[in-house]
């Protein structure tokens, strides 16, 4: 795709983006920015973004993608509950992944990829089932780690982002590709911020 054509597509995307989509995008960005600073408000922002995204994709006829967002919704509700302060318990601290955590990450990514690939290949007209499945499966694992307040959540989320960026350009969605580039940059800083906080906790 030539730079001129890319710019034209980006302008068209911006012009055609309605208020509902802008709210979904803005709250999605807010979720990542709040996650970077370890603020529990990331979850209500994420829930708003996910609900709107599910609706937008469903109305657009992207039923499989809409269904996939249900996972993000479940993990956001779980994460909000997990992060919340209990009356008799302190706030859940940031921590690093244990061997068990990594085993669960591998299981979520592997089984998620396999299940999504089969579903996309057999039941949808997707032209990129493997790439689409990989992006979603790694994001699923990242969201689970985020809910558990694990530093490595940023690594998994950026594995997803780095594969999603060329996929979105390929699908001629430069606005969402640009958004994903922004999220990638925020996640890099988020990793180092959380790692610093973790070291301060154990010092």
Backbone as JSON Lines, residues from 0, in Angstrom:
{"i":0,"aa":"X","n":[0.84,-1.19,0.0],"ca":[0.0,0.0,0.0],"c":[0.88,1.25,0.0]}
{"i":1,"aa":"X","n":[0.65,2.12,-0.95],"ca":[1.45,3.34,-1.08],"c":[1.05,4.36,0.01]}
{"i":2,"aa":"X","n":[2.03,5.24,0.41],"ca":[1.72,6.24,1.44],"c":[0.51,7.11,1.13]}
{"i":3,"aa":"X","n":[0.36,7.51,-0.16],"ca":[-0.78,8.33,-0.54],"c":[-2.09,7.61,-0.36]}
{"i":4,"aa":"X","n":[-2.1,6.34,-0.73],"ca":[-3.32,5.54,-0.59],"c":[-3.63,5.32,0.89]}
{"i":5,"aa":"X","n":[-2.59,5.11,1.69],"ca":[-2.77,4.91,3.12],"c":[-3.37,6.16,3.76]}
{"i":6,"aa":"X","n":[-2.88,7.33,3.38],"ca":[-3.4,8.59,3.92],"c":[-4.84,8.79,3.52]}
{"i":7,"aa":"X","n":[-5.16,8.44,2.27],"ca":[-6.54,8.57,1.79],"c":[-7.48,7.67,2.59]}
{"i":8,"aa":"X","n":[-7.04,6.43,2.83],"ca":[-7.86,5.49,3.61],"c":[-8.05,5.98,5.04]}
{"i":9,"aa":"X","n":[-6.99,6.56,5.6],"ca":[-7.08,7.07,6.96],"c":[-8.09,8.21,7.06]}
{"i":10,"aa":"X","n":[-8.05,9.13,6.08],"ca":[-9.0,10.24,6.05],"c":[-10.43,9.73,5.89]}
{"i":11,"aa":"X","n":[-10.61,8.72,5.05],"ca":[-11.94,8.15,4.84],"c":[-12.45,7.5,6.14]}
{"i":12,"aa":"X","n":[-11.54,6.79,6.83],"ca":[-11.92,6.14,8.08],"c":[-12.37,7.16,9.11]}
{"i":13,"aa":"X","n":[-11.62,8.24,9.24],"ca":[-11.95,9.29,10.21],"c":[-13.3,9.92,9.88]}
{"i":14,"aa":"X","n":[-13.5,10.2,8.58],"ca":[-14.75,10.84,8.15],"c":[-15.96,9.94,8.37]}
{"i":15,"aa":"X","n":[-15.76,8.62,8.24],"ca":[-16.87,7.67,8.33],"c":[-17.09,7.14,9.74]}
{"i":16,"aa":"X","n":[-16.22,7.5,10.68],"ca":[-16.34,7.0,12.04],"c":[-17.42,7.78,12.8]}
{"i":17,"aa":"X","n":[-18.45,7.07,13.26],"ca":[-19.54,7.76,13.96],"c":[-19.22,7.93,15.44]}
{"i":18,"aa":"X","n":[-20.11,8.6,16.16],"ca":[-19.88,8.93,17.57],"c":[-19.69,7.68,18.43]}
{"i":19,"aa":"X","n":[-20.47,6.64,18.13],"ca":[-20.39,5.41,18.93],"c":[-19.0,4.78,18.8]}
{"i":20,"aa":"X","n":[-18.47,4.77,17.57],"ca":[-17.15,4.2,17.35],"c":[-16.07,5.03,18.04]}
{"i":21,"aa":"X","n":[-16.23,6.36,18.01],"ca":[-15.25,7.23,18.68],"c":[-15.24,6.98,20.18]}
{"i":22,"aa":"X","n":[-16.42,6.78,20.76],"ca":[-16.5,6.51,22.2],"c":[-15.8,5.18,22.51]}
{"i":23,"aa":"X","n":[-16.03,4.19,21.65],"ca":[-15.38,2.88,21.83],"c":[-13.86,3.02,21.75]}
{"i":24,"aa":"X","n":[-13.37,3.81,20.79],"ca":[-11.93,4.0,20.63],"c":[-11.35,4.77,21.81]}
{"i":25,"aa":"X","n":[-12.01,5.86,22.2],"ca":[-11.49,6.7,23.29],"c":[-11.46,5.93,24.61]}
{"i":26,"aa":"X","n":[-12.52,5.18,24.91],"ca":[-12.54,4.42,26.16],"c":[-11.54,3.26,26.11]}
{"i":27,"aa":"X","n":[-11.3,2.74,24.9],"ca":[-10.28,1.69,24.75],"c":[-8.89,2.22,25.05]}
{"i":28,"aa":"X","n":[-8.6,3.42,24.55],"ca":[-7.32,4.07,24.83],"c":[-7.22,4.39,26.33]}
{"i":29,"aa":"X","n":[-8.32,4.9,26.9],"ca":[-8.34,5.22,28.32],"c":[-8.05,3.99,29.17]}
{"i":30,"aa":"X","n":[-8.57,2.84,28.75],"ca":[-8.34,1.6,29.49],"c":[-6.84,1.3,29.59]}
{"i":31,"aa":"X","n":[-6.14,1.41,28.45],"ca":[-4.71,1.09,28.44],"c":[-3.91,2.12,29.24]}
{"i":32,"aa":"X","n":[-4.26,3.4,29.1],"ca":[-3.56,4.44,29.85],"c":[-3.75,4.27,31.36]}
{"i":33,"aa":"X","n":[-4.97,3.91,31.76],"ca":[-5.25,3.68,33.18],"c":[-4.54,2.43,33.69]}
{"i":34,"aa":"X","n":[-4.43,1.41,32.81],"ca":[-3.71,0.2,33.2],"c":[-2.24,0.5,33.43]}
{"i":35,"aa":"X","n":[-1.7,1.38,32.6],"ca":[-0.29,1.74,32.74],"c":[0.01,2.33,34.12]}
{"i":36,"aa":"X","n":[-0.91,3.15,34.62],"ca":[-0.68,3.78,35.93],"c":[-1.3,2.97,37.07]}
{"i":37,"aa":"X","n":[-1.7,1.72,36.76],"ca":[-2.17,0.8,37.79],"c":[-3.44,1.32,38.47]}
{"i":38,"aa":"X","n":[-4.37,1.88,37.67],"ca":[-5.6,2.45,38.21],"c":[-6.77,1.53,37.9]}
{"i":39,"aa":"X","n":[-7.53,1.18,38.92],"ca":[-8.64,0.23,38.77],"c":[-9.73,0.73,37.82]}
{"i":40,"aa":"X","n":[-9.77,2.05,37.57],"ca":[-10.77,2.6,36.64],"c":[-10.58,2.1,35.22]}
{"i":41,"aa":"X","n":[-9.46,1.39,34.96],"ca":[-9.27,0.8,33.63],"c":[-10.41,-0.16,33.31]}
{"i":42,"aa":"X","n":[-10.97,-0.82,34.33],"ca":[-12.0,-1.81,34.07],"c":[-13.34,-1.23,33.65]}
{"i":43,"aa":"X","n":[-13.88,-0.22,34.33],"ca":[-15.11,0.38,33.79],"c":[-14.91,0.96,32.4]}
{"i":44,"aa":"X","n":[-13.73,1.56,32.15],"ca":[-13.45,2.08,30.8],"c":[-13.43,0.94,29.79]}
{"i":45,"aa":"X","n":[-12.8,-0.17,30.17],"ca":[-12.73,-1.32,29.28],"c":[-14.08,-1.95,29.02]}
{"i":46,"aa":"X","n":[-14.93,-1.98,30.04],"ca":[-16.26,-2.56,29.89],"c":[-17.09,-1.73,28.92]}
{"i":47,"aa":"X","n":[-17.02,-0.41,29.05],"ca":[-17.74,0.48,28.12],"c":[-17.26,0.25,26.69]}
{"i":48,"aa":"X","n":[-15.93,0.23,26.52],"ca":[-15.35,0.04,25.19],"c":[-15.75,-1.3,24.59]}
{"i":49,"aa":"X","n":[-15.69,-2.35,25.41],"ca":[-16.0,-3.7,24.93],"c":[-17.47,-3.83,24.54]}
{"i":50,"aa":"X","n":[-18.37,-3.3,25.37],"ca":[-19.8,-3.38,25.06],"c":[-20.12,-2.67,23.75]}
{"i":51,"aa":"X","n":[-19.55,-1.48,23.56],"ca":[-19.79,-0.73,22.32],"c":[-19.19,-1.46,21.12]}
{"i":52,"aa":"X","n":[-17.98,-2.01,21.3],"ca":[-17.33,-2.74,20.21],"c":[-18.13,-3.97,19.82]}
{"i":53,"aa":"X","n":[-18.64,-4.69,20.81],"ca":[-19.48,-5.86,20.53],"c":[-20.7,-5.47,19.7]}
{"i":54,"aa":"X","n":[-21.35,-4.38,20.09],"ca":[-22.54,-3.91,19.38],"c":[-22.2,-3.5,17.95]}
{"i":55,"aa":"X","n":[-21.12,-2.72,17.8],"ca":[-20.72,-2.23,16.48],"c":[-20.39,-3.39,15.55]}
{"i":56,"aa":"X","n":[-19.64,-4.38,16.05],"ca":[-19.27,-5.53,15.22],"c":[-20.49,-6.38,14.88]}
{"i":57,"aa":"X","n":[-21.41,-6.52,15.84],"ca":[-22.61,-7.32,15.57],"c":[-23.46,-6.67,14.49]}
{"i":58,"aa":"X","n":[-23.68,-5.37,14.63],"ca":[-24.47,-4.64,13.63],"c":[-23.81,-4.7,12.25]}
{"i":59,"aa":"X","n":[-22.49,-4.76,12.24],"ca":[-21.75,-4.82,10.97],"c":[-21.73,-6.22,10.38]}
{"i":60,"aa":"X","n":[-22.29,-7.18,11.1],"ca":[-22.32,-8.55,10.59],"c":[-21.09,-9.36,10.93]}
{"i":61,"aa":"X","n":[-20.19,-8.83,11.77],"ca":[-18.99,-9.56,12.17],"c":[-19.29,-10.3,13.47]}
{"i":62,"aa":"X","n":[-20.09,-11.37,13.34],"ca":[-20.61,-12.05,14.51],"c":[-19.53,-12.76,15.32]}
{"i":63,"aa":"X","n":[-18.56,-13.35,14.63],"ca":[-17.49,-14.05,15.33],"c":[-16.64,-13.07,16.14]}
{"i":64,"aa":"X","n":[-16.28,-11.95,15.53],"ca":[-15.49,-10.94,16.24],"c":[-16.27,-10.37,17.42]}
{"i":65,"aa":"X","n":[-17.58,-10.21,17.25],"ca":[-18.41,-9.71,18.34],"c":[-18.4,-10.7,19.5]}
{"i":66,"aa":"X","n":[-18.47,-11.98,19.18],"ca":[-18.47,-13.02,20.21],"c":[-17.13,-13.06,20.94]}
{"i":67,"aa":"X","n":[-16.03,-12.86,20.21],"ca":[-14.71,-12.86,20.83],"c":[-14.59,-11.78,21.9]}
{"i":68,"aa":"X","n":[-15.26,-10.66,21.67],"ca":[-15.19,-9.56,22.64],"c":[-15.9,-9.89,23.94]}
{"i":69,"aa":"X","n":[-16.75,-10.92,23.91],"ca":[-17.41,-11.35,25.14],"c":[-16.37,-11.81,26.16]}
{"i":70,"aa":"X","n":[-15.28,-12.4,25.68],"ca":[-14.21,-12.84,26.58],"c":[-13.6,-11.64,27.3]}
{"i":71,"aa":"X","n":[-13.33,-10.56,26.52],"ca":[-12.76,-9.37,27.13],"c":[-13.7,-8.8,28.19]}
{"i":72,"aa":"X","n":[-15.0,-8.92,27.92],"ca":[-16.0,-8.43,28.87],"c":[-15.93,-9.24,30.17]}
{"i":73,"aa":"X","n":[-15.87,-10.55,30.03],"ca":[-15.8,-11.42,31.2],"c":[-14.53,-11.14,32.01]}
{"i":74,"aa":"X","n":[-13.39,-11.0,31.3],"ca":[-12.13,-10.76,31.99],"c":[-12.1,-9.38,32.64]}
{"i":75,"aa":"X","n":[-12.79,-8.41,32.05],"ca":[-12.85,-7.08,32.65],"c":[-13.64,-7.11,33.95]}
{"i":76,"aa":"X","n":[-14.77,-7.82,33.95],"ca":[-15.58,-7.95,35.17],"c":[-14.78,-8.7,36.24]}
{"i":77,"aa":"X","n":[-14.14,-9.78,35.82],"ca":[-13.32,-10.56,36.76],"c":[-12.17,-9.72,37.3]}
{"i":78,"aa":"X","n":[-11.49,-9.0,36.42],"ca":[-10.36,-8.17,36.83],"c":[-10.78,-7.09,37.8]}
{"i":79,"aa":"X","n":[-11.93,-6.48,37.55],"ca":[-12.44,-5.42,38.43],"c":[-12.68,-5.98,39.83]}
{"i":80,"aa":"X","n":[-13.3,-7.16,39.86],"ca":[-13.55,-7.81,41.15],"c":[-12.24,-8.19,41.83]}
{"i":81,"aa":"X","n":[-11.3,-8.74,41.07],"ca":[-10.04,-9.23,41.62],"c":[-9.19,-8.09,42.18]}
{"i":82,"aa":"X","n":[-9.22,-6.95,41.46],"ca":[-8.41,-5.8,41.88],"c":[-9.01,-5.06,43.08]}
{"i":83,"aa":"X","n":[-10.31,-5.16,43.22],"ca":[-10.99,-4.33,44.23],"c":[-10.51,-4.65,45.65]}
{"i":84,"aa":"X","n":[-10.49,-3.62,46.49],"ca":[-10.12,-3.81,47.89],"c":[-11.26,-4.49,48.64]}
{"i":85,"aa":"X","n":[-10.92,-5.52,49.39],"ca":[-11.89,-6.15,50.26],"c":[-11.8,-5.5,51.65]}
{"i":86,"aa":"X","n":[-12.83,-5.63,52.42],"ca":[-12.84,-5.01,53.75],"c":[-11.72,-5.55,54.64]}
{"i":87,"aa":"X","n":[-11.43,-6.85,54.49],"ca":[-10.43,-7.46,55.36],"c":[-9.15,-7.85,54.61]}
{"i":88,"aa":"X","n":[-8.97,-7.34,53.39],"ca":[-7.79,-7.69,52.62],"c":[-7.2,-6.45,51.97]}
{"i":89,"aa":"X","n":[-5.86,-6.4,51.85],"ca":[-5.24,-5.26,51.15],"c":[-5.42,-5.41,49.65]}
{"i":90,"aa":"X","n":[-5.16,-4.33,48.93],"ca":[-5.26,-4.36,47.47],"c":[-4.26,-5.37,46.9]}
{"i":91,"aa":"X","n":[-4.68,-6.1,45.88],"ca":[-3.81,-7.1,45.26],"c":[-2.56,-6.43,44.68]}
{"i":92,"aa":"X","n":[-1.36,-6.86,45.1],"ca":[-0.14,-6.22,44.6],"c":[0.24,-6.67,43.2]}
{"i":93,"aa":"X","n":[1.08,-5.88,42.54],"ca":[1.68,-6.27,41.27],"c":[2.67,-7.39,41.55]}
{"i":94,"aa":"X","n":[2.73,-8.38,40.66],"ca":[3.67,-9.48,40.85],"c":[4.17,-9.99,39.5]}
{"i":95,"aa":"X","n":[5.17,-10.85,39.56],"ca":[5.73,-11.47,38.36],"c":[5.11,-12.85,38.18]}
{"i":96,"aa":"X","n":[5.14,-13.36,36.97],"ca":[4.56,-14.67,36.67],"c":[5.36,-15.79,37.33]}
{"i":97,"aa":"X","n":[4.64,-16.76,37.87],"ca":[5.26,-17.98,38.38],"c":[5.28,-19.01,37.25]}
{"i":98,"aa":"X","n":[5.89,-20.15,37.51],"ca":[5.92,-21.23,36.51],"c":[4.49,-21.68,36.19]}
{"i":99,"aa":"X","n":[3.64,-21.72,37.22],"ca":[2.24,-22.1,37.0],"c":[1.53,-21.09,36.1]}
{"i":100,"aa":"X","n":[1.78,-19.81,36.36],"ca":[1.17,-18.75,35.54],"c":[1.57,-18.91,34.08]}
{"i":101,"aa":"X","n":[2.86,-19.18,33.83],"ca":[3.32,-19.34,32.45],"c":[2.67,-20.57,31.8]}
{"i":102,"aa":"X","n":[2.45,-21.62,32.6],"ca":[1.78,-22.8,32.07],"c":[0.36,-22.46,31.63]}
{"i":103,"aa":"X","n":[-0.34,-21.65,32.43],"ca":[-1.69,-21.23,32.07],"c":[-1.67,-20.34,30.84]}
{"i":104,"aa":"X","n":[-0.67,-19.45,30.74],"ca":[-0.53,-18.59,29.57],"c":[-0.36,-19.42,28.3]}
{"i":105,"aa":"X","n":[0.51,-20.43,28.38],"ca":[0.73,-21.3,27.21],"c":[-0.56,-22.03,26.85]}
{"i":106,"aa":"X","n":[-1.3,-22.5,27.87],"ca":[-2.55,-23.21,27.61],"c":[-3.59,-22.29,26.98]}
{"i":107,"aa":"X","n":[-3.74,-21.08,27.54],"ca":[-4.72,-20.14,26.98],"c":[-4.37,-19.8,25.54]}
{"i":108,"aa":"X","n":[-3.08,-19.53,25.29],"ca":[-2.65,-19.14,23.95],"c":[-2.8,-20.31,22.97]}
{"i":109,"aa":"X","n":[-2.31,-21.49,23.36],"ca":[-2.34,-22.64,22.47],"c":[-3.74,-23.13,22.17]}
{"i":110,"aa":"X","n":[-4.51,-23.36,23.23],"ca":[-5.88,-23.85,23.05],"c":[-6.77,-22.78,22.41]}
{"i":111,"aa":"X","n":[-6.55,-21.53,22.81],"ca":[-7.32,-20.45,22.21],"c":[-7.06,-20.32,20.72]}
{"i":112,"aa":"X","n":[-5.78,-20.39,20.35],"ca":[-5.42,-20.31,18.93],"c":[-6.06,-21.45,18.15]}
{"i":113,"aa":"X","n":[-5.92,-22.66,18.66],"ca":[-6.46,-23.83,17.95],"c":[-7.97,-23.74,17.79]}
{"i":114,"aa":"X","n":[-8.68,-23.4,18.87],"ca":[-10.13,-23.31,18.82],"c":[-10.59,-22.21,17.86]}
{"i":115,"aa":"X","n":[-9.95,-21.06,17.97],"ca":[-10.35,-19.94,17.11],"c":[-10.02,-20.21,15.64]}
{"i":116,"aa":"X","n":[-8.88,-20.81,15.4],"ca":[-8.5,-21.11,14.01],"c":[-9.52,-22.06,13.37]}
{"i":117,"aa":"X","n":[-9.9,-23.09,14.11],"ca":[-10.87,-24.06,13.58],"c":[-12.21,-23.38,13.33]}
{"i":118,"aa":"X","n":[-12.67,-22.58,14.29],"ca":[-13.95,-21.89,14.14],"c":[-13.93,-20.92,12.96]}
{"i":119,"aa":"X","n":[-12.86,-20.13,12.87],"ca":[-12.75,-19.16,11.77],"c":[-12.62,-19.85,10.42]}
{"i":120,"aa":"X","n":[-11.87,-20.95,10.39],"ca":[-11.64,-21.67,9.14],"c":[-12.9,-22.37,8.64]}
{"i":121,"aa":"X","n":[-13.64,-22.96,9.56],"ca":[-14.78,-23.78,9.17],"c":[-16.11,-23.02,9.1]}
{"i":122,"aa":"X","n":[-16.26,-21.99,9.92],"ca":[-17.57,-21.38,10.05],"c":[-17.65,-19.9,9.65]}
{"i":123,"aa":"X","n":[-16.54,-19.34,9.18],"ca":[-16.56,-17.94,8.73],"c":[-15.84,-17.82,7.4]}
{"i":124,"aa":"X","n":[-16.1,-16.74,6.67],"ca":[-15.4,-16.53,5.4],"c":[-14.05,-15.82,5.58]}
{"i":125,"aa":"X","n":[-13.45,-15.91,6.77],"ca":[-12.19,-15.22,7.06],"c":[-11.11,-15.61,6.06]}
{"i":126,"aa":"X","n":[-10.38,-14.6,5.59],"ca":[-9.25,-14.84,4.68],"c":[-7.93,-14.92,5.44]}
{"i":127,"aa":"X","n":[-7.97,-14.63,6.74],"ca":[-6.74,-14.66,7.55],"c":[-7.02,-15.37,8.89]}
{"i":128,"aa":"X","n":[-7.49,-16.61,8.85],"ca":[-7.88,-17.28,10.1],"c":[-6.72,-17.48,11.07]}
{"i":129,"aa":"X","n":[-5.53,-17.81,10.57],"ca":[-4.39,-18.07,11.45],"c":[-3.95,-16.78,12.15]}
{"i":130,"aa":"X","n":[-3.79,-15.71,11.38],"ca":[-3.35,-14.44,11.96],"c":[-4.4,-13.9,12.94]}
{"i":131,"aa":"X","n":[-5.66,-13.97,12.55],"ca":[-6.75,-13.49,13.4],"c":[-6.8,-14.27,14.71]}
{"i":132,"aa":"X","n":[-6.66,-15.6,14.6],"ca":[-6.7,-16.46,15.78],"c":[-5.52,-16.18,16.71]}
{"i":133,"aa":"X","n":[-4.33,-15.97,16.14],"ca":[-3.13,-15.71,16.95],"c":[-3.24,-14.38,17.7]}
{"i":134,"aa":"X","n":[-3.71,-13.35,17.01],"ca":[-3.88,-12.04,17.64],"c":[-4.83,-12.14,18.83]}
{"i":135,"aa":"X","n":[-5.94,-12.83,18.64],"ca":[-6.94,-12.95,19.71],"c":[-6.44,-13.81,20.86]}
{"i":136,"aa":"X","n":[-5.79,-14.94,20.54],"ca":[-5.34,-15.88,21.58],"c":[-4.29,-15.25,22.48]}
{"i":137,"aa":"X","n":[-3.34,-14.52,21.9],"ca":[-2.31,-13.87,22.72],"c":[-2.91,-12.73,23.55]}
{"i":138,"aa":"X","n":[-3.9,-12.03,22.98],"ca":[-4.58,-10.98,23.74],"c":[-5.37,-11.59,24.9]}
{"i":139,"aa":"X","n":[-5.98,-12.75,24.68],"ca":[-6.69,-13.43,25.76],"c":[-5.75,-13.71,26.94]}
{"i":140,"aa":"X","n":[-4.57,-14.25,26.61],"ca":[-3.59,-14.56,27.66],"c":[-3.14,-13.28,28.37]}
{"i":141,"aa":"X","n":[-2.93,-12.21,27.6],"ca":[-2.53,-10.93,28.18],"c":[-3.59,-10.37,29.11]}
{"i":142,"aa":"X","n":[-4.85,-10.49,28.73],"ca":[-5.94,-9.99,29.58],"c":[-6.04,-10.78,30.88]}
{"i":143,"aa":"X","n":[-5.78,-12.08,30.81],"ca":[-5.81,-12.89,32.03],"c":[-4.7,-12.43,32.98]}
{"i":144,"aa":"X","n":[-3.51,-12.18,32.43],"ca":[-2.4,-11.71,33.25],"c":[-2.66,-10.31,33.82]}
{"i":145,"aa":"X","n":[-3.31,-9.46,33.02],"ca":[-3.66,-8.12,33.51],"c":[-4.61,-8.22,34.69]}
{"i":146,"aa":"X","n":[-5.6,-9.11,34.59],"ca":[-6.55,-9.31,35.67],"c":[-5.86,-9.8,36.95]}
{"i":147,"aa":"X","n":[-4.78,-10.57,36.79],"ca":[-4.02,-11.09,37.93],"c":[-2.93,-10.13,38.38]}
{"i":148,"aa":"X","n":[-2.85,-8.96,37.74],"ca":[-1.84,-7.94,38.05],"c":[-0.42,-8.47,37.89]}
{"i":149,"aa":"X","n":[-0.18,-9.18,36.8],"ca":[1.15,-9.7,36.5],"c":[1.86,-8.74,35.55]}
{"i":150,"aa":"X","n":[3.14,-8.45,35.84],"ca":[3.92,-7.53,35.02],"c":[3.95,-7.97,33.55]}
{"i":151,"aa":"X","n":[4.02,-9.27,33.33],"ca":[4.19,-9.79,31.97],"c":[2.95,-9.65,31.1]}
{"i":152,"aa":"X","n":[1.84,-9.12,31.66],"ca":[0.65,-8.93,30.83],"c":[0.98,-8.04,29.63]}
{"i":153,"aa":"X","n":[1.88,-7.06,29.86],"ca":[2.22,-6.13,28.78],"c":[2.96,-6.83,27.64]}
{"i":154,"aa":"X","n":[3.73,-7.85,27.97],"ca":[4.45,-8.6,26.93],"c":[3.46,-9.31,26.03]}
{"i":155,"aa":"X","n":[2.51,-10.02,26.65],"ca":[1.53,-10.76,25.85],"c":[0.64,-9.83,25.04]}
{"i":156,"aa":"X","n":[0.23,-8.71,25.64],"ca":[-0.6,-7.77,24.91],"c":[0.15,-7.17,23.73]}
{"i":157,"aa":"X","n":[1.46,-6.97,23.88],"ca":[2.21,-6.41,22.76],"c":[2.57,-7.44,21.71]}
{"i":158,"aa":"X","n":[2.64,-8.71,22.09],"ca":[2.76,-9.76,21.08],"c":[1.52,-9.71,20.18]}
{"i":159,"aa":"X","n":[0.36,-9.55,20.83],"ca":[-0.88,-9.43,20.07],"c":[-0.87,-8.18,19.19]}
{"i":160,"aa":"X","n":[-0.46,-7.05,19.78],"ca":[-0.45,-5.78,19.04],"c":[0.46,-5.82,17.82]}
{"i":161,"aa":"X","n":[1.65,-6.41,17.98],"ca":[2.64,-6.37,16.91],"c":[2.19,-7.2,15.7]}
{"i":162,"aa":"X","n":[1.37,-8.21,15.95],"ca":[0.8,-8.98,14.84],"c":[-0.48,-8.33,14.31]}
{"i":163,"aa":"X","n":[-1.18,-7.61,15.18],"ca":[-2.43,-6.97,14.77],"c":[-2.19,-5.8,13.83]}
{"i":164,"aa":"X","n":[-1.09,-5.07,14.03],"ca":[-0.83,-3.86,13.22],"c":[-0.78,-4.16,11.72]}
{"i":165,"aa":"X","n":[0.09,-5.09,11.26],"ca":[0.09,-5.38,9.81],"c":[-1.21,-6.0,9.34]}
{"i":166,"aa":"X","n":[-1.88,-6.77,10.22],"ca":[-3.16,-7.38,9.84],"c":[-4.21,-6.31,9.57]}
{"i":167,"aa":"X","n":[-4.23,-5.27,10.41],"ca":[-5.2,-4.18,10.22],"c":[-4.89,-3.37,8.97]}
{"i":168,"aa":"X","n":[-3.61,-3.15,8.68],"ca":[-3.25,-2.47,7.44],"c":[-3.67,-3.32,6.24]}
{"i":169,"aa":"X","n":[-3.45,-4.63,6.33],"ca":[-3.82,-5.55,5.25],"c":[-5.32,-5.5,4.99]}
{"i":170,"aa":"X","n":[-6.09,-5.37,6.07],"ca":[-7.55,-5.3,5.96],"c":[-8.04,-3.88,5.65]}
{"i":171,"aa":"X","n":[-7.08,-2.97,5.35],"ca":[-7.38,-1.59,4.98],"c":[-8.16,-0.86,6.08]}
{"i":172,"aa":"X","n":[-7.65,-1.02,7.29],"ca":[-8.21,-0.33,8.45],"c":[-7.11,0.5,9.11]}
{"i":173,"aa":"X","n":[-6.61,1.52,8.43],"ca":[-5.46,2.29,8.94],"c":[-5.74,3.02,10.24]}
{"i":174,"aa":"X","n":[-6.99,3.46,10.49],"ca":[-7.3,4.15,11.74],"c":[-7.11,3.22,12.93]}
{"i":175,"aa":"X","n":[-7.59,2.0,12.81],"ca":[-7.43,1.06,13.9],"c":[-5.99,0.57,14.01]}
{"i":176,"aa":"X","n":[-5.28,0.54,12.88],"ca":[-3.85,0.2,12.92],"c":[-3.08,1.28,13.66]}
{"i":177,"aa":"X","n":[-3.41,2.55,13.39],"ca":[-2.75,3.66,14.08],"c":[-3.05,3.61,15.58]}
{"i":178,"aa":"X","n":[-4.29,3.29,15.93],"ca":[-4.66,3.15,17.33],"c":[-3.85,2.03,17.99]}
{"i":179,"aa":"X","n":[-3.66,0.93,17.28],"ca":[-2.92,-0.2,17.83],"c":[-1.44,0.15,18.0]}
{"i":180,"aa":"X","n":[-0.89,0.95,17.1],"ca":[0.5,1.42,17.26],"c":[0.62,2.24,18.54]}
{"i":181,"aa":"X","n":[-0.38,3.11,18.79],"ca":[-0.39,3.91,20.01],"c":[-0.45,3.0,21.24]}
{"i":182,"aa":"X","n":[-1.31,1.99,21.18],"ca":[-1.45,1.07,22.3],"c":[-0.16,0.28,22.53]}
{"i":183,"aa":"X","n":[0.53,-0.05,21.44],"ca":[1.81,-0.75,21.54],"c":[2.82,0.09,22.32]}
{"i":184,"aa":"X","n":[2.91,1.37,21.97],"ca":[3.85,2.28,22.63],"c":[3.5,2.42,24.11]}
{"i":185,"aa":"X","n":[2.22,2.59,24.4],"ca":[1.78,2.72,25.8],"c":[2.12,1.45,26.58]}
{"i":186,"aa":"X","n":[1.93,0.3,25.94],"ca":[2.21,-0.97,26.62],"c":[3.69,-1.15,26.92]}
{"i":187,"aa":"X","n":[4.57,-0.64,26.06],"ca":[6.01,-0.7,26.32],"c":[6.33,0.07,27.61]}
{"i":188,"aa":"X","n":[5.8,1.29,27.71],"ca":[6.01,2.09,28.92],"c":[5.33,1.44,30.12]}
{"i":189,"aa":"X","n":[4.15,0.82,29.88],"ca":[3.44,0.14,30.96],"c":[4.27,-0.98,31.57]}
{"i":190,"aa":"X","n":[4.96,-1.72,30.73],"ca":[5.79,-2.82,31.22],"c":[6.87,-2.3,32.17]}
{"i":191,"aa":"X","n":[7.58,-1.28,31.74],"ca":[8.67,-0.75,32.57],"c":[8.15,-0.07,33.84]}
{"i":192,"aa":"X","n":[6.99,0.59,33.73],"ca":[6.38,1.21,34.92],"c":[6.0,0.15,35.95]}
{"i":193,"aa":"X","n":[5.35,-0.92,35.49],"ca":[4.92,-1.97,36.41],"c":[6.12,-2.72,37.0]}
{"i":194,"aa":"X","n":[7.14,-2.93,36.18],"ca":[8.33,-3.61,36.67],"c":[9.0,-2.78,37.78]}
{"i":195,"aa":"X","n":[9.03,-1.46,37.58],"ca":[9.6,-0.57,38.58],"c":[8.79,-0.63,39.88]}
{"i":196,"aa":"X","n":[7.45,-0.59,39.75],"ca":[6.58,-0.66,40.93],"c":[6.77,-1.99,41.66]}
{"i":197,"aa":"X","n":[6.93,-3.06,40.9],"ca":[7.13,-4.39,41.5],"c":[8.43,-4.41,42.33]}
{"i":198,"aa":"X","n":[9.49,-3.86,41.76],"ca":[10.77,-3.83,42.46],"c":[10.7,-2.98,43.72]}
{"i":199,"aa":"X","n":[9.91,-1.9,43.67],"ca":[9.73,-1.05,44.85],"c":[8.98,-1.8,45.94]}
{"i":200,"aa":"X","n":[8.03,-2.65,45.54],"ca":[7.25,-3.43,46.5],"c":[8.1,-4.42,47.27]}
{"i":201,"aa":"X","n":[9.08,-5.01,46.56],"ca":[9.86,-6.07,47.2],"c":[11.16,-5.55,47.8]}
{"i":202,"aa":"X","n":[11.41,-4.25,47.61],"ca":[12.66,-3.67,48.15],"c":[12.64,-3.62,49.68]}
